[in-house]
Amino acid sequence: MPDTQHLLLFIATGWLLNLAPGPDVLYIVTHSLRSGTKAGLVAGLGITAGGFVHIFAAALGMSALLATSATAFATLKWIGVAYLLWVGTKLLLAKAPPRHAEMTGLAQSRPAASLVVVFLGGFWTNVLNPKVAMFFLAFVPQFIAPDAPDKAWTFVLLGTLFKLNSLPFNCGWALAAGWMARHGAVQSALHRLDRVAGAMFAGFGIKLALTDIPSR
């Protein structure tokens, strides 16, 4: 493990990186607004679980394969693009709630999403994004000493620490969005928010589609 100074730097840098919004944050916020805080928290847990796939894959060298193999990178990239576009399209085509329900601003007018489905959706949102794999491969090794006796195990420990440090941020997004969802003004605007979220998910998918394999 790094010394105390480098470990604190690793934690602080991880906090700053977790503040940057992306598909993961959008997924959490969308489900908190639609189905309540519990759904947002479960979404965050699914995203965290997906991150561990990248951590262990990088430790085993699979992320290095993505960084050097155009075919492997393109395969995962296009699966991820298809998934993000599918999520975006589903939100864009979501039906508006009945007018009387919109007027009363009742959260109950929207069927609650299955928490298992929410968890798996967050999991795949993270797993199918090759940019996450590239991030771990580029970021974590900077904090591993060249003479570390077991670099793979150190990578797993640092990656786990990074994901655990992301939990407070994921929970914060879920709690904030859940608090907003309890206000009538937000409830009456949920259908418009679906459209915005759908467009953003589609945008993330297009952005991923335009991502090239990192230079060697």
HELIX and SHEET records of a PDB file:
HELIX    1   1 THR A    4  ASN A   18  1                                  15    
HELIX    2   2 PRO A   23  SER A   35  1                                  13    
HELIX    3   3 THR A   37  ALA A   59  1                                  23    
HELIX    4   4 MET A   62  THR A   68  1                                   7    
HELIX    5   5 ALA A   70  LEU A   92  1                                  23    
HELIX    6   6 ARG A   99  THR A  104  1                                   6    
HELIX    7   7 ALA A  107  SER A  109  5                                   3    
HELIX    8   8 LEU A  115  VAL A  127  1                                  13    
HELIX    9   9 PRO A  130  PHE A  139  1                                  10    
HELIX   10  10 VAL A  140  PHE A  143  5                                   4    
HELIX   11  11 LYS A  151  ALA A  181  1                                  31    
HELIX   12  12 GLY A  184  SER A  188  1                                   5    
HELIX   13  13 LEU A  190  ALA A  209  1                                  20    
END                                                                             
